[in-house]
Amino acid sequence: MGILDKIVGKKEKMDDSEALDAIATCPHTVMLPRWDRAEDIGHPEMATEYVCEACGSIMSPEEAREVEAGQADRLREITAVGKSEAVPEQ
C-alpha cells in the first residue's frame, strides 16, 4: 500500500462479476474512436475500435454503431429510474 493510499484510503477492487455488471449498465454515452494508422486519424469511418470513456470497454466499429443506435432508449430508461426514486417536492 502506497502512502497516498494510506492517506486517502484505498478503494476496494471489484471482482469480475461486479465489473461485468458495471459495463453492462453503462450507457456508453461517450465513445472515443481509435485508429491503427496515424493517417487515418480524424476519419471516423477508418476507426478500428471504440472505447467507452466511462467504463473503458472496447468495442468494434459495428458494436459501437449498435450502441449508438440504442443510446436514446438507454438514457430514457436511466432517467426514468432516477425520477421514480426521486423525493417528491413539498
Summary of the structure (lengths in Angstrom):
residues: 90
radius of gyration: 18.0
end to end distance: 47.4
largest distance: 58.1
contacts: 170
relative contact order: 0.13
helix: 50%
strand: 11%
